[in-house]
Amino acid sequence: MSTHSTPAEIDTLMRTLVRILAGVAGLALIFTAVNVTLFAVDHHIPWPIAVLLDPMVALTLTSVLYADARLAGWGIPHHAGPPPCAGPPTWPLP
């Protein structure tokens, strides 16, 4: 039995891992969206606005993290992660 993998085996493994992680990411997005929406509705935010909160925050965070990763890959000085002002607005939330 060989301990070395062929390129085809490695490719199959990588494709399988990507599918599994995409499924986990999809479930995490649904879970978060439901929880954020219900939290907002419990705090008297109208449904149409509550439904939009999670996609806005998720898109913003994803954009910041993607840009941060690209800048790091290009060797351009950058700030790691979201800006420091991103956290304090959430502190008063229970």
C-alpha positions in Angstrom: 0.0 0.0 0.0 1.4 3.3 -1.1 1.6 6.3 1.4 1.6 8.8 -1.4 -1.6 10.1 -2.9 -2.2 10.6 -6.6 -3.2 14.1 -7.9 -6.7 12.6 -8.6 -7.1 11.4 -5.0 -6.1 14.8 -3.7 -8.5 16.5 -6.0 -11.3 14.3 -5.0 -10.6 14.9 -1.3 -10.4 18.7 -1.8 -13.7 18.7 -3.7 -15.4 16.7 -1.0 -14.1 19.0 1.8 -15.3 22.1 -0.1 -18.8 20.6 -0.4 -18.9 19.7 3.3 -17.6 23.1 4.4 -20.0 24.9 2.0 -22.9 23.0 3.6 -21.7 23.9 7.1 -21.4 27.6 6.0 -24.9 27.5 4.5 -26.4 26.1 7.8 -24.5 28.6 9.8 -25.8 31.5 7.7 -29.4 30.2 8.1 -28.9 29.8 11.9 -27.5 33.2 12.3 -30.1 34.9 10.1 -32.9 33.3 12.1 -31.4 34.3 15.4 -30.6 37.8 14.5 -34.1 38.3 13.0 -35.8 36.9 16.1 -33.6 39.0 18.4 -34.5 42.2 16.5 -38.2 41.4 16.5 -38.0 40.7 20.3 -36.6 44.3 20.6 -39.5 45.8 18.7 -37.8 46.2 15.3 -40.4 45.8 12.5 -40.2 42.5 10.6 -39.1 44.1 7.2 -36.2 45.8 8.9 -35.3 42.8 11.1 -35.0 40.5 8.1 -32.5 42.9 6.5 -30.2 43.2 9.5 -28.3 39.9 9.2 -27.6 40.1 5.5 -26.3 43.7 5.9 -24.0 42.8 8.7 -22.9 39.5 7.1 -22.1 41.2 3.7 -20.2 44.0 5.5 -18.1 41.6 7.6 -17.5 39.3 4.6 -16.3 42.3 2.5 -14.0 43.5 5.1 -12.4 40.1 5.7 -12.1 39.4 2.0 -10.4 42.8 1.4 -8.1 42.2 4.3 -7.1 38.8 3.0 -6.5 40.1 -0.5 -4.4 43.0 0.8 -2.3 40.6 3.0 -1.8 38.4 -0.1 -0.5 41.3 -2.0 1.8 42.4 0.8 0.0 45.8 1.3 0.0 47.1 4.9 -3.5 46.8 6.3 -5.5 46.5 9.5 -6.3 42.9 10.4 -10.0 42.2 10.8 -12.9 44.6 11.2 -12.2 48.1 12.3 -12.2 48.7 16.1 -15.4 50.8 15.8 -17.3 47.7 14.7 -17.8 46.2 18.2 -18.9 49.0 20.5 -22.3 49.5 18.9 -23.2 45.9 20.0 -22.2 46.4 23.6 -25.6 47.7 24.8 -27.4 44.6 23.4 -28.3 42.1 26.1 
